[in-house]
């Protein structure tokens, strides 16, 4: 039996909410079942279909692990407070998943423009140095990675549903969305726990308010 792990991230860009990194482990002989289900990159599927597929993926998978990276930890990485940038933080979380699930082969959707550098950095964090590592951009073409894309997206959407129930209509959390833009403008200084304060969108409102207070003197 050859165990294949697909790893993907979801929610790297939003100003609101967490980043999710998912790894899903399969017996290689079961990968074709994902194809038969119609598993593909989560961005190409409607919400309802993702929910349906997530249930089926969990039945086929040997194991899966989802790591939630909250805004505070993201901000520390972006600001390099821990000596990491966001890509290296992802590498550490990916290594945590690989080390726990112990696959024979791991297929990673690479967040770094430099695939070779990212692969070397990741391999250095792994307990099993003999593992077969496939690190590519747009790796969702592999069904194991697409499956993780779906599970990670569902986790992200569940978090956003919970945030909206508690804080109001945030929109999807992406700065390109008008509803999200309006929410950030009106609430950036009220709910620090849900915002990525290292994002320009949040900083612009924070700095404008700070400047306004200075102007009042």
CORTA-V640270 format. One record per pair of residues at least 6 apart in sequence whose ideal C-beta (glycine too) atoms are under 8 Angstrom apart, sorted by the first residue. I is the first residue (numbers start at 1). GAP is how many residues later the second one is. D is the distance in whole Angstrom. If there is no record, write none. Layout:
# CORTA-V640270
i:gap:d
I:GAP:D
I:GAP:D
This chain:
# CORTA-V640270
i:gap:d
1:26:5
1:27:8
1:28:8
2:25:7
2:26:4
2:102:5
2:103:7
3:22:6
3:23:7
3:24:7
3:25:7
3:59:7
3:98:8
3:99:7
3:100:5
3:101:5
3:102:7
4:21:7
4:22:5
4:23:8
4:24:5
4:27:7
4:99:6
4:100:7
4:101:5
4:102:8
4:103:7
4:140:5
5:18:5
5:19:7
5:20:5
5:21:8
5:92:7
5:93:6
5:96:6
5:98:4
5:100:7
5:101:4
5:102:7
5:139:7
6:17:7
6:18:5
6:20:8
6:100:8
6:101:5
6:133:8
6:136:6
6:137:7
6:138:3
6:139:4
6:140:7
6:141:6
6:142:5
7:14:7
7:15:7
7:16:5
7:87:5
7:90:6
7:91:7
7:99:6
7:100:7
7:101:5
7:102:7
7:138:7
7:141:6
8:13:8
8:14:6
8:101:5
8:131:7
8:132:7
8:137:5
8:138:8
8:140:4
8:141:4
8:144:6
9:10:6
9:11:7
9:12:5
9:13:8
9:81:6
9:100:7
9:102:6
9:143:7
10:9:7
10:10:5
10:11:8
10:12:7
10:32:7
10:139:7
10:142:4
10:143:5
10:145:7
10:146:5
11:6:6
11:7:6
11:8:5
11:9:5
11:141:8
11:145:4
11:162:8
12:7:6
12:74:7
12:99:7
13:161:6
13:162:8
14:158:7
14:159:4
14:160:5
14:161:8
14:166:8
14:182:7
15:158:6
15:159:7
15:160:5
15:165:7
15:169:6
15:180:6
15:181:5
15:184:5
15:186:5
15:187:6
16:144:8
16:147:7
16:154:5
16:157:4
16:164:7
16:167:8
16:168:7
16:178:5
16:179:6
16:180:7
17:54:7
17:139:7
17:142:6
17:143:6
17:146:6
17:156:5
17:177:6
18:50:5
18:51:6
18:52:5
18:53:7
18:56:8
18:138:7
18:141:6
19:49:8
19:50:4
19:55:6
19:71:8
20:46:6
20:47:7
20:48:6
20:49:7
20:132:4
20:133:8
20:135:5
20:136:5
20:139:8
21:45:7
21:46:5
21:48:7
21:69:6
21:72:5
21:73:6
21:76:7
21:131:7
22:42:7
22:43:7
22:44:5
22:45:8
22:75:8
22:126:4
22:127:8
22:129:5
22:130:4
22:133:7
23:41:7
23:42:5
23:71:7
23:74:4
23:75:7
23:78:6
23:83:8
23:125:6
24:33:7
24:37:5
24:39:8
24:40:4
24:120:6
24:123:5
24:124:5
24:127:6
25:36:6
25:37:5
25:38:5
25:39:7
25:76:5
25:78:6
26:8:8
26:34:7
26:35:6
26:36:6
26:118:6
26:121:8
27:35:6
28:77:8
30:30:5
31:112:5
31:113:6
33:27:5
34:23:7
34:26:7
34:109:4
34:110:7
34:112:7
34:113:6
35:108:6
37:16:6
37:19:5
37:20:8
38:11:8
38:15:7
39:14:6
39:18:7
39:104:5
39:107:5
39:108:5
39:111:7
40:100:7
40:106:5
41:99:4
41:100:8
41:105:5
41:108:6
42:8:6
42:98:8
42:104:7
42:107:4
42:108:5
42:110:7
42:111:4
42:112:8
43:106:8
43:110:8
45:8:7
45:105:7
47:110:7
50:100:5
50:103:6
50:104:6
50:107:8
51:103:6
53:97:5
54:96:6
54:97:6
54:100:5
57:7:8
57:90:5
57:93:6
57:94:6
58:6:7
58:93:8
61:86:7
63:38:5
64:84:7
64:87:6
65:32:5
65:35:6
65:36:6
66:85:6
66:86:6
66:89:5
67:26:5
67:29:7
67:30:7
68:87:7
68:91:7
69:20:7
69:24:6
70:123:8
71:122:7
71:123:7
71:124:6
71:125:5
71:126:7
72:121:8
73:16:7
74:12:7
74:15:8
74:122:5
74:124:7
75:6:8
75:121:6
75:122:5
75:123:4
76:6:5
76:8:8
77:7:5
77:8:6
77:9:5
77:11:7
77:12:4
78:7:7
78:8:6
78:118:8
78:120:4
79:119:6
82:7:8
84:8:7
86:25:8
87:24:5
87:25:5
87:31:7
88:33:7
90:21:5
91:27:7
91:30:5
91:31:5
91:34:6
92:33:6
94:14:6
94:28:6
95:27:6
95:30:4
95:31:6
98:8:5
98:28:6
98:30:8
98:33:7
99:26:8
99:27:6
99:28:5
99:29:8
102:26:7
103:28:7
104:27:7
104:28:7
105:26:7
105:27:4
105:28:8
105:29:7
106:25:6
106:26:7
106:27:6
106:28:7
107:27:4
107:28:8
107:29:8
107:32:6
107:35:5
107:37:6
107:38:5
108:11:8
108:14:7
108:25:7
108:26:7
108:27:5
108:28:8
108:31:6
108:37:8
109:27:7
109:28:7
109:29:7
109:30:4
109:31:6
109:36:6
109:40:8
110:8:5
110:9:8
110:25:5
110:26:6
110:27:5
110:29:7
111:7:7
112:6:4
115:20:5
115:21:7
115:22:7
118:17:6
119:14:6
119:16:4
122:11:7
122:13:7
123:6:7
123:8:8
123:10:6
134:8:8
139:6:5
140:6:5
140:9:5
160:10:7
160:12:7
160:13:6
163:7:6
163:10:8
163:31:6
164:6:6
167:20:7
167:24:6
167:27:7
168:15:7
168:19:8
169:10:6
169:14:7
170:9:7
170:10:6
170:13:5
170:24:8
171:6:4
171:7:7
171:8:3
171:9:4
171:10:8
171:11:8
171:12:6
172:7:8
172:8:6
173:7:6
174:6:6
175:6:7
175:9:7
175:24:7
175:26:4
181:20:8
184:11:7
184:17:6
184:18:6
184:21:6
185:20:6
188:7:6
188:14:6
188:17:4
188:18:6
189:16:8
189:17:7
189:20:7
195:7:5
196:6:6
197:6:7
197:9:7
